[in-house]
Amino acid sequence: MKFETINSYFDNIYVITLERDIQRQEHIIKDLEGLNFSFFYGTDKKNLVMDELIEEGTYDEIKAINNHRFDKPMNTGQIGCSWSHRLVYEDMLEKKYKRILILEDQVIPKKEGFEAFEDTLQTLPEDWELLYLDCDINLTRNLGTWFRQLSCHIRHFFRKLKWNHTVINNLYARKYSDNLLIAGMHDSTDAYAITNSAAKKLIHLQKPISYLSGGLLAHACTNKLLRAYVFKPGAFQMHMKLKAKSLID
């Protein structure tokens, strides 16, 4: 598979992994051969103690509960995953990268996506801040999704749903071009790209840690805090054998 375009477009390609996940690293090296990536060792939940995270202000449990749709706190695995992504954002700023690609260590490339990626870059707005490269949920608007949004608006009015009206209006992606959609609510961090300005905004939202990694992006997109898009064919997908696992394991 040819990765020339994606290699040249991004200043750096991060693959987030844990030092102990040797099997995943071996799969990435094999399946992404030719992609100019570097491993970024994230925060392992096995090294985290919840009471210490709260006491030192790294994690805000009250905010996390408030930010979660179902009022749930985060566990150490989820905190470790969110922290890992935030560390990538911070590394990006420290190294003065303008745009980067972030992958988690369970992805494999999609041939059809890479074939369309170069042409898609021609229609990607210059002021983009976030680009999903692996997303297959909430991409279509139809009568059923309209009724769901109407129901959500009513539930919010009666204070039965946390989402505000802006979020509800932006739950589903909208068409921008043949291969690009304006992002909606896509709870995924398997493969996405960000710019320098997005990194600054995401760090601000995630200090202290109070969002799931995917929830942070979904919050920023649906509240229109980021200029975010979805590459519809997708350039990556989950490795099926690793689909049930993630950085939080």
Buried (B, 14 or more C-beta within 10 A) or exposed (E): EEBEBBBEBBBBBBBBBBEEBEEBBEBBEEBBEEBBBEBBBBBBBEEBEBEEBBEEEBBBBEBBBEBBEEEEBBEBBBBBBBBBBBBBBBBBEEEEBEBBBBBBBBBBBBEEBBEBBEEBBEEBEEEBBBBBBBBEEBBEBEEEBEEBBEEBBEBBEEEEBBBEEEBBBBBBBEEBBEBBBBBBBBBBBBBBBBBBBBBBBBBEBBEBBBBBBBBBBBBBBBBBBBBBBBBBBBBBBBBEEBEEBBBBE
